Amino acid sequence: MPVDASLIEILACPACHAPLADRSDADPAELRCTGTECGLAYPVRDGIPVLLVDEARRPA
């Protein structure tokens, strides 16, 4: 389930405050930090972004 585009416009990475890129159509669904230093990927569960640093996937 995709995240509403108007919501993505106002969300930011909790760790570094960079904008998030919508990857909710990917598998797994996630919002990815666009910051060059951070790059965390936050899961999207049932169309709801889980913006907790402890739940985020670290870049490979």
mmCIF file of the N, C-alpha and C atoms, coordinates in Angstrom:
data_MODEL
# 
_entry.id   MODEL 
# 
loop_
_atom_site.group_PDB 
_atom_site.id 
_atom_site.type_symbol 
_atom_site.label_atom_id 
_atom_site.label_alt_id 
_atom_site.label_comp_id 
_atom_site.label_asym_id 
_atom_site.label_entity_id 
_atom_site.label_seq_id 
_atom_site.pdbx_PDB_ins_code 
_atom_site.Cartn_x 
_atom_site.Cartn_y 
_atom_site.Cartn_z 
_atom_site.occupancy 
_atom_site.B_iso_or_equiv 
_atom_site.pdbx_formal_charge 
_atom_site.auth_seq_id 
_atom_site.auth_comp_id 
_atom_site.auth_asym_id 
_atom_site.auth_atom_id 
_atom_site.pdbx_PDB_model_num 
ATOM 1   N N  . MET A 1 1  ? 0.848  -1.179 0.000  1.00 0.00 ? 1  MET A N  1 
ATOM 2   C CA . MET A 1 1  ? 0.000  0.000  0.000  1.00 0.00 ? 1  MET A CA 1 
ATOM 3   C C  . MET A 1 1  ? 0.894  1.244  0.000  1.00 0.00 ? 1  MET A C  1 
ATOM 4   N N  . PRO A 1 2  ? 0.753  2.118  -0.998 1.00 0.00 ? 2  PRO A N  1 
ATOM 5   C CA . PRO A 1 2  ? 1.616  3.305  -1.093 1.00 0.00 ? 2  PRO A CA 1 
ATOM 6   C C  . PRO A 1 2  ? 1.290  4.350  -0.016 1.00 0.00 ? 2  PRO A C  1 
ATOM 7   N N  . VAL A 1 3  ? 2.298  5.118  0.304  1.00 0.00 ? 3  VAL A N  1 
ATOM 8   C CA . VAL A 1 3  ? 2.154  6.211  1.264  1.00 0.00 ? 3  VAL A CA 1 
ATOM 9   C C  . VAL A 1 3  ? 1.655  7.437  0.509  1.00 0.00 ? 3  VAL A C  1 
ATOM 10  N N  . ASP A 1 4  ? 0.753  8.189  1.110  1.00 0.00 ? 4  ASP A N  1 
ATOM 11  C CA . ASP A 1 4  ? 0.202  9.386  0.492  1.00 0.00 ? 4  ASP A CA 1 
ATOM 12  C C  . ASP A 1 4  ? 1.317  10.382 0.163  1.00 0.00 ? 4  ASP A C  1 
ATOM 13  N N  . ALA A 1 5  ? 1.317  10.902 -1.056 1.00 0.00 ? 5  ALA A N  1 
ATOM 14  C CA . ALA A 1 5  ? 2.373  11.806 -1.530 1.00 0.00 ? 5  ALA A CA 1 
ATOM 15  C C  . ALA A 1 5  ? 2.463  13.078 -0.687 1.00 0.00 ? 5  ALA A C  1 
ATOM 16  N N  . SER A 1 6  ? 1.328  13.593 -0.221 1.00 0.00 ? 6  SER A N  1 
ATOM 17  C CA . SER A 1 6  ? 1.368  14.811 0.599  1.00 0.00 ? 6  SER A CA 1 
ATOM 18  C C  . SER A 1 6  ? 2.027  14.545 1.949  1.00 0.00 ? 6  SER A C  1 
ATOM 19  N N  . LEU A 1 7  ? 1.945  13.316 2.437  1.00 0.00 ? 7  LEU A N  1 
ATOM 20  C CA . LEU A 1 7  ? 2.599  12.967 3.693  1.00 0.00 ? 7  LEU A CA 1 
ATOM 21  C C  . LEU A 1 7  ? 4.113  12.889 3.492  1.00 0.00 ? 7  LEU A C  1 
ATOM 22  N N  . ILE A 1 8  ? 4.542  12.300 2.395  1.00 0.00 ? 8  ILE A N  1 
ATOM 23  C CA . ILE A 1 8  ? 5.983  12.162 2.124  1.00 0.00 ? 8  ILE A CA 1 
ATOM 24  C C  . ILE A 1 8  ? 6.648  13.528 2.006  1.00 0.00 ? 8  ILE A C  1 
ATOM 25  N N  . GLU A 1 9  ? 5.930  14.511 1.478  1.00 0.00 ? 9  GLU A N  1 
ATOM 26  C CA . GLU A 1 9  ? 6.497  15.866 1.332  1.00 0.00 ? 9  GLU A CA 1 
ATOM 27  C C  . GLU A 1 9  ? 6.890  16.485 2.660  1.00 0.00 ? 9  GLU A C  1 
ATOM 28  N N  . ILE A 1 10 ? 6.194  16.130 3.747  1.00 0.00 ? 10 ILE A N  1 
ATOM 29  C CA . ILE A 1 10 ? 6.472  16.764 5.041  1.00 0.00 ? 10 ILE A CA 1 
ATOM 30  C C  . ILE A 1 10 ? 7.315  15.894 5.968  1.00 0.00 ? 10 ILE A C  1 
ATOM 31  N N  . LEU A 1 11 ? 7.523  14.616 5.600  1.00 0.00 ? 11 LEU A N  1 
ATOM 32  C CA . LEU A 1 11 ? 8.323  13.735 6.443  1.00 0.00 ? 11 LEU A CA 1 
ATOM 33  C C  . LEU A 1 11 ? 9.808  13.950 6.201  1.00 0.00 ? 11 LEU A C  1 
ATOM 34  N N  . ALA A 1 12 ? 10.591 13.710 7.244  1.00 0.00 ? 12 ALA A N  1 
ATOM 35  C CA . ALA A 1 12 ? 12.050 13.794 7.146  1.00 0.00 ? 12 ALA A CA 1 
ATOM 36  C C  . ALA A 1 12 ? 12.655 12.655 7.957  1.00 0.00 ? 12 ALA A C  1 
ATOM 37  N N  . CYS A 1 13 ? 13.871 12.325 7.649  1.00 0.00 ? 13 CYS A N  1 
ATOM 38  C CA . CYS A 1 13 ? 14.587 11.280 8.368  1.00 0.00 ? 13 CYS A CA 1 
ATOM 39  C C  . CYS A 1 13 ? 14.748 11.699 9.830  1.00 0.00 ? 13 CYS A C  1 
ATOM 40  N N  . PRO A 1 14 ? 14.346 10.850 10.771 1.00 0.00 ? 14 PRO A N  1 
ATOM 41  C CA . PRO A 1 14 ? 14.511 11.201 12.187 1.00 0.00 ? 14 PRO A CA 1 
ATOM 42  C C  . PRO A 1 14 ? 15.972 11.301 12.625 1.00 0.00 ? 14 PRO A C  1 
ATOM 43  N N  . ALA A 1 15 ? 16.871 10.625 11.919 1.00 0.00 ? 15 ALA A N  1 
ATOM 44  C CA . ALA A 1 15 ? 18.281 10.621 12.312 1.00 0.00 ? 15 ALA A CA 1 
ATOM 45  C C  . ALA A 1 15 ? 19.031 11.857 11.835 1.00 0.00 ? 15 ALA A C  1 
ATOM 46  N N  . CYS A 1 16 ? 18.814 12.263 10.562 1.00 0.00 ? 16 CYS A N  1 
ATOM 47  C CA . CYS A 1 16 ? 19.615 13.369 10.014 1.00 0.00 ? 16 CYS A CA 1 
ATOM 48  C C  . CYS A 1 16 ? 18.763 14.511 9.443  1.00 0.00 ? 16 CYS A C  1 
ATOM 49  N N  . HIS A 1 17 ? 17.454 14.352 9.419  1.00 0.00 ? 17 HIS A N  1 
ATOM 50  C CA . HIS A 1 17 ? 16.489 15.373 8.971  1.00 0.00 ? 17 HIS A CA 1 
ATOM 51  C C  . HIS A 1 17 ? 16.510 15.646 7.468  1.00 0.00 ? 17 HIS A C  1 
ATOM 52  N N  . ALA A 1 18 ? 17.096 14.732 6.688  1.00 0.00 ? 18 ALA A N  1 
ATOM 53  C CA . ALA A 1 18 ? 17.066 14.846 5.220  1.00 0.00 ? 18 ALA A CA 1 
ATOM 54  C C  . ALA A 1 18 ? 15.704 14.374 4.708  1.00 0.00 ? 18 ALA A C  1 
ATOM 55  N N  . PRO A 1 19 ? 15.312 14.783 3.501  1.00 0.00 ? 19 PRO A N  1 
ATOM 56  C CA . PRO A 1 19 ? 14.053 14.299 2.916  1.00 0.00 ? 19 PRO A CA 1 
ATOM 57  C C  . PRO A 1 19 ? 14.092 12.778 2.710  1.00 0.00 ? 19 PRO A C  1 
ATOM 58  N N  . LEU A 1 20 ? 12.914 12.191 2.612  1.00 0.00 ? 20 LEU A N  1 
ATOM 59  C CA . LEU A 1 20 ? 12.792 10.755 2.390  1.00 0.00 ? 20 LEU A CA 1 
ATOM 60  C C  . LEU A 1 20 ? 12.313 10.474 0.972  1.00 0.00 ? 20 LEU A C  1 
ATOM 61  N N  . ALA A 1 21 ? 12.837 9.429  0.364  1.00 0.00 ? 21 ALA A N  1 
ATOM 62  C CA . ALA A 1 21 ? 12.424 8.993  -0.970 1.00 0.00 ? 21 ALA A CA 1 
ATOM 63  C C  . ALA A 1 21 ? 11.420 7.863  -0.812 1.00 0.00 ? 21 ALA A C  1 
ATOM 64  N N  . ASP A 1 22 ? 10.336 7.933  -1.571 1.00 0.00 ? 22 ASP A N  1 
ATOM 65  C CA . ASP A 1 22 ? 9.271  6.932  -1.493 1.00 0.00 ? 22 ASP A CA 1 
ATOM 66  C C  . ASP A 1 22 ? 9.665  5.676  -2.256 1.00 0.00 ? 22 ASP A C  1 
ATOM 67  N N  . ARG A 1 23 ? 9.790  4.584  -1.543 1.00 0.00 ? 23 ARG A N  1 
ATOM 68  C CA . ARG A 1 23 ? 10.039 3.270  -2.141 1.00 0.00 ? 23 ARG A CA 1 
ATOM 69  C C  . ARG A 1 23 ? 8.973  2.308  -1.638 1.00 0.00 ? 23 ARG A C  1 
ATOM 70  N N  . SER A 1 24 ? 7.754  2.836  -1.418 1.00 0.00 ? 24 SER A N  1 
ATOM 71  C CA . SER A 1 24 ? 6.678  2.008  -0.874 1.00 0.00 ? 24 SER A CA 1 
ATOM 72  C C  . SER A 1 24 ? 6.144  1.017  -1.892 1.00 0.00 ? 24 SER A C  1 
ATOM 73  N N  . ASP A 1 25 ? 6.493  1.172  -3.173 1.00 0.00 ? 25 ASP A N  1 
ATOM 74  C CA . ASP A 1 25 ? 6.069  0.215  -4.183 1.00 0.00 ? 25 ASP A CA 1 
ATOM 75  C C  . ASP A 1 25 ? 7.079  -0.921 -4.350 1.00 0.00 ? 25 ASP A C  1 
ATOM 76  N N  . ALA A 1 26 ? 8.222  -0.817 -3.678 1.00 0.00 ? 26 ALA A N  1 
ATOM 77  C CA . ALA A 1 26 ? 9.262  -1.850 -3.747 1.00 0.00 ? 26 ALA A CA 1 
ATOM 78  C C  . ALA A 1 26 ? 8.934  -2.974 -2.760 1.00 0.00 ? 26 ALA A C  1 
ATOM 79  N N  . ASP A 1 27 ? 9.746  -4.026 -2.817 1.00 0.00 ? 27 ASP A N  1 
ATOM 80  C CA . ASP A 1 27 ? 9.577  -5.110 -1.864 1.00 0.00 ? 27 ASP A CA 1 
ATOM 81  C C  . ASP A 1 27 ? 10.900 -5.302 -1.143 1.00 0.00 ? 27 ASP A C  1 
ATOM 82  N N  . PRO A 1 28 ? 11.040 -4.976 0.103  1.00 0.00 ? 28 PRO A N  1 
ATOM 83  C CA . PRO A 1 28 ? 9.999  -4.521 1.021  1.00 0.00 ? 28 PRO A CA 1 
ATOM 84  C C  . PRO A 1 28 ? 9.699  -3.030 0.847  1.00 0.00 ? 28 PRO A C  1 
ATOM 85  N N  . ALA A 1 29 ? 8.477  -2.651 1.204  1.00 0.00 ? 29 ALA A N  1 
ATOM 86  C CA . ALA A 1 29 ? 8.075  -1.242 1.123  1.00 0.00 ? 29 ALA A CA 1 
ATOM 87  C C  . ALA A 1 29 ? 8.848  -0.449 2.164  1.00 0.00 ? 29 ALA A C  1 
ATOM 88  N N  . GLU A 1 30 ? 9.403  0.699  1.733  1.00 0.00 ? 30 GLU A N  1 
ATOM 89  C CA . GLU A 1 30 ? 10.209 1.499  2.650  1.00 0.00 ? 30 GLU A CA 1 
ATOM 90  C C  . GLU A 1 30 ? 10.297 2.941  2.177  1.00 0.00 ? 30 GLU A C  1 
ATOM 91  N N  . LEU A 1 31 ? 10.694 3.797  3.100  1.00 0.00 ? 31 LEU A N  1 
ATOM 92  C CA . LEU A 1 31 ? 11.039 5.178  2.800  1.00 0.00 ? 31 LEU A CA 1 
ATOM 93  C C  . LEU A 1 31 ? 12.537 5.286  3.056  1.00 0.00 ? 31 LEU A C  1 
ATOM 94  N N  . ARG A 1 32 ? 13.276 5.729  2.060  1.00 0.00 ? 32 ARG A N  1 
ATOM 95  C CA . ARG A 1 32 ? 14.733 5.773  2.168  1.00 0.00 ? 32 ARG A CA 1 
ATOM 96  C C  . ARG A 1 32 ? 15.207 7.198  2.349  1.00 0.00 ? 32 ARG A C  1 
ATOM 97  N N  . CYS A 1 33 ? 16.130 7.394  3.290  1.00 0.00 ? 33 CYS A N  1 
ATOM 98  C CA . CYS A 1 33 ? 16.730 8.696  3.538  1.00 0.00 ? 33 CYS A CA 1 
ATOM 99  C C  . CYS A 1 33 ? 17.585 9.086  2.339  1.00 0.00 ? 33 CYS A C  1 
ATOM 100 N N  . THR A 1 34 ? 17.485 10.345 1.917  1.00 0.00 ? 34 THR A N  1 
ATOM 101 C CA . THR A 1 34 ? 18.266 10.823 0.779  1.00 0.00 ? 34 THR A CA 1 
ATOM 102 C C  . THR A 1 34 ? 19.582 11.458 1.215  1.00 0.00 ? 34 THR A C  1 
ATOM 103 N N  . GLY A 1 35 ? 19.835 11.505 2.507  1.00 0.00 ? 35 GLY A N  1 
ATOM 104 C CA . GLY A 1 35 ? 21.085 12.073 3.011  1.00 0.00 ? 35 GLY A CA 1 
ATOM 105 C C  . GLY A 1 35 ? 22.278 11.223 2.616  1.00 0.00 ? 35 GLY A C  1 
ATOM 106 N N  . THR A 1 36 ? 23.376 11.850 2.224  1.00 0.00 ? 36 THR A N  1 
ATOM 107 C CA . THR A 1 36 ? 24.553 11.121 1.760  1.00 0.00 ? 36 THR A CA 1 
ATOM 108 C C  . THR A 1 36 ? 25.264 10.383 2.892  1.00 0.00 ? 36 THR A C  1 
ATOM 109 N N  . GLU A 1 37 ? 25.195 10.892 4.086  1.00 0.00 ? 37 GLU A N  1 
ATOM 110 C CA . GLU A 1 37 ? 25.859 10.269 5.229  1.00 0.00 ? 37 GLU A CA 1 
ATOM 111 C C  . GLU A 1 37 ? 25.000 9.191  5.877  1.00 0.00 ? 37 GLU A C  1 
ATOM 112 N N  . CYS A 1 38 ? 23.699 9.306  5.795  1.00 0.00 ? 38 CYS A N  1 
ATOM 113 C CA . CYS A 1 38 ? 22.770 8.457  6.538  1.00 0.00 ? 38 CYS A CA 1 
ATOM 114 C C  . CYS A 1 38 ? 22.316 7.251  5.709  1.00 0.00 ? 38 CYS A C  1 
ATOM 115 N N  . GLY A 1 39 ? 21.366 7.454  4.817  1.00 0.00 ? 39 GLY A N  1 
ATOM 116 C CA . GLY A 1 39 ? 20.881 6.403  3.935  1.00 0.00 ? 39 GLY A CA 1 
ATOM 117 C C  . GLY A 1 39 ? 20.015 5.342  4.570  1.00 0.00 ? 39 GLY A C  1 
ATOM 118 N N  . LEU A 1 40 ? 19.490 5.581  5.775  1.00 0.00 ? 40 LEU A N  1 
ATOM 119 C CA . LEU A 1 40 ? 18.638 4.596  6.429  1.00 0.00 ? 40 LEU A CA 1 
ATOM 120 C C  . LEU A 1 40 ? 17.369 4.354  5.626  1.00 0.00 ? 40 LEU A C  1 
ATOM 121 N N  . ALA A 1 41 ? 16.826 3.148  5.713  1.00 0.00 ? 41 ALA A N  1 
ATOM 122 C CA . ALA A 1 41 ? 15.581 2.795  5.032  1.00 0.00 ? 41 ALA A CA 1 
ATOM 123 C C  . ALA A 1 41 ? 14.558 2.407  6.097  1.00 0.00 ? 41 ALA A C  1 
ATOM 124 N N  . TYR A 1 42 ? 13.463 3.163  6.163  1.00 0.00 ? 42 TYR A N  1 
ATOM 125 C CA . TYR A 1 42 ? 12.427 2.962  7.167  1.00 0.00 ? 42 TYR A CA 1 
ATOM 126 C C  . TYR A 1 42 ? 11.298 2.123  6.584  1.00 0.00 ? 42 TYR A C  1 
ATOM 127 N N  . PRO A 1 43 ? 10.840 1.091  7.305  1.00 0.00 ? 43 PRO A N  1 
ATOM 128 C CA . PRO A 1 43 ? 9.793  0.226  6.766  1.00 0.00 ? 43 PRO A CA 1 
ATOM 129 C C  . PRO A 1 43 ? 8.445  0.935  6.690  1.00 0.00 ? 43 PRO A C  1 
ATOM 130 N N  . VAL A 1 44 ? 7.615  0.475  5.742  1.00 0.00 ? 44 VAL A N  1 
ATOM 131 C CA . VAL A 1 44 ? 6.230  0.937  5.628  1.00 0.00 ? 44 VAL A CA 1 
ATOM 132 C C  . VAL A 1 44 ? 5.369  -0.294 5.850  1.00 0.00 ? 44 VAL A C  1 
ATOM 133 N N  . ARG A 1 45 ? 4.556  -0.255 6.907  1.00 0.00 ? 45 ARG A N  1 
ATOM 134 C CA . ARG A 1 45 ? 3.698  -1.388 7.246  1.00 0.00 ? 45 ARG A CA 1 
ATOM 135 C C  . ARG A 1 45 ? 2.238  -0.975 7.123  1.00 0.00 ? 45 ARG A C  1 
ATOM 136 N N  . ASP A 1 46 ? 1.509  -1.657 6.266  1.00 0.00 ? 46 ASP A N  1 
ATOM 137 C CA . ASP A 1 46 ? 0.086  -1.365 6.024  1.00 0.00 ? 46 ASP A CA 1 
ATOM 138 C C  . ASP A 1 46 ? -0.129 0.090  5.642  1.00 0.00 ? 46 ASP A C  1 
ATOM 139 N N  . GLY A 1 47 ? 0.800  0.652  4.855  1.00 0.00 ? 47 GLY A N  1 
ATOM 140 C CA . GLY A 1 47 ? 0.692  2.029  4.392  1.00 0.00 ? 47 GLY A CA 1 
ATOM 141 C C  . GLY A 1 47 ? 1.112  3.072  5.406  1.00 0.00 ? 47 GLY A C  1 
ATOM 142 N N  . ILE A 1 48 ? 1.653  2.626  6.547  1.00 0.00 ? 48 ILE A N  1 
ATOM 143 C CA . ILE A 1 48 ? 2.069  3.551  7.610  1.00 0.00 ? 48 ILE A CA 1 
ATOM 144 C C  . ILE A 1 48 ? 3.587  3.486  7.762  1.00 0.00 ? 48 ILE A C  1 
ATOM 145 N N  . PRO A 1 49 ? 4.280  4.619  7.570  1.00 0.00 ? 49 PRO A N  1 
ATOM 146 C CA . PRO A 1 49 ? 5.737  4.622  7.746  1.00 0.00 ? 49 PRO A CA 1 
ATOM 147 C C  . PRO A 1 49 ? 6.108  4.470  9.221  1.00 0.00 ? 49 PRO A C  1 
ATOM 148 N N  . VAL A 1 50 ? 7.068  3.600  9.495  1.00 0.00 ? 50 VAL A N  1 
ATOM 149 C CA . VAL A 1 50 ? 7.577  3.396  10.851 1.00 0.00 ? 50 VAL A CA 1 
ATOM 150 C C  . VAL A 1 50 ? 8.900  4.147  10.930 1.00 0.00 ? 50 VAL A C  1 
ATOM 151 N N  . LEU A 1 51 ? 8.849  5.372  11.429 1.00 0.00 ? 51 LEU A N  1 
ATOM 152 C CA . LEU A 1 51 ? 10.034 6.247  11.442 1.00 0.00 ? 51 LEU A CA 1 
ATOM 153 C C  . LEU A 1 51 ? 10.780 6.164  12.769 1.00 0.00 ? 51 LEU A C  1 
ATOM 154 N N  . LEU A 1 52 ? 11.186 4.968  13.096 1.00 0.00 ? 52 LEU A N  1 
ATOM 155 C CA . LEU A 1 52 ? 11.994 4.727  14.287 1.00 0.00 ? 52 LEU A CA 1 
ATOM 156 C C  . LEU A 1 52 ? 13.380 4.283  13.841 1.00 0.00 ? 52 LEU A C  1 
ATOM 157 N N  . VAL A 1 53 ? 14.407 4.942  14.337 1.00 0.00 ? 53 VAL A N  1 
ATOM 158 C CA . VAL A 1 53 ? 15.777 4.627  13.939 1.00 0.00 ? 53 VAL A CA 1 
ATOM 159 C C  . VAL A 1 53 ? 16.093 3.170  14.264 1.00 0.00 ? 53 VAL A C  1 
ATOM 160 N N  . ASP A 1 54 ? 15.574 2.646  15.377 1.00 0.00 ? 54 ASP A N  1 
ATOM 161 C CA . ASP A 1 54 ? 15.828 1.254  15.756 1.00 0.00 ? 54 ASP A CA 1 
ATOM 162 C C  . ASP A 1 54 ? 15.194 0.262  14.781 1.00 0.00 ? 54 ASP A C  1 
ATOM 163 N N  . GLU A 1 55 ? 14.168 0.660  14.060 1.00 0.00 ? 55 GLU A N  1 
ATOM 164 C CA . GLU A 1 55 ? 13.489 -0.213 13.101 1.00 0.00 ? 55 GLU A CA 1 
ATOM 165 C C  . GLU A 1 55 ? 14.062 -0.077 11.691 1.00 0.00 ? 55 GLU A C  1 
ATOM 166 N N  . ALA A 1 56 ? 14.896 0.927  11.463 1.00 0.00 ? 56 ALA A N  1 
ATOM 167 C CA . ALA A 1 56 ? 15.420 1.213  10.122 1.00 0.00 ? 56 ALA A CA 1 
ATOM 168 C C  . ALA A 1 56 ? 16.478 0.215  9.715  1.00 0.00 ? 56 ALA A C  1 
ATOM 169 N N  . ARG A 1 57 ? 16.545 -0.021 8.409  1.00 0.00 ? 57 ARG A N  1 
ATOM 170 C CA . ARG A 1 57 ? 17.555 -0.897 7.830  1.00 0.00 ? 57 ARG A CA 1 
ATOM 171 C C  . ARG A 1 57 ? 18.761 -0.049 7.450  1.00 0.00 ? 57 ARG A C  1 
ATOM 172 N N  . ARG A 1 58 ? 19.932 -0.495 7.836  1.00 0.00 ? 58 ARG A N  1 
ATOM 173 C CA . ARG A 1 58 ? 21.176 0.207  7.492  1.00 0.00 ? 58 ARG A CA 1 
ATOM 174 C C  . ARG A 1 58 ? 21.522 -0.052 6.027  1.00 0.00 ? 58 ARG A C  1 
ATOM 175 N N  . PRO A 1 59 ? 22.155 0.903  5.351  1.00 0.00 ? 59 PRO A N  1 
ATOM 176 C CA . PRO A 1 59 ? 22.544 0.682  3.958  1.00 0.00 ? 59 PRO A CA 1 
ATOM 177 C C  . PRO A 1 59 ? 23.567 -0.440 3.839  1.00 0.00 ? 59 PRO A C  1 
ATOM 178 N N  . ALA A 1 60 ? 23.486 -1.148 2.738  1.00 0.00 ? 60 ALA A N  1 
ATOM 179 C CA . ALA A 1 60 ? 24.393 -2.287 2.525  1.00 0.00 ? 60 ALA A CA 1 
ATOM 180 C C  . ALA A 1 60 ? 25.744 -1.843 2.008  1.00 0.00 ? 60 ALA A C  1 
# 
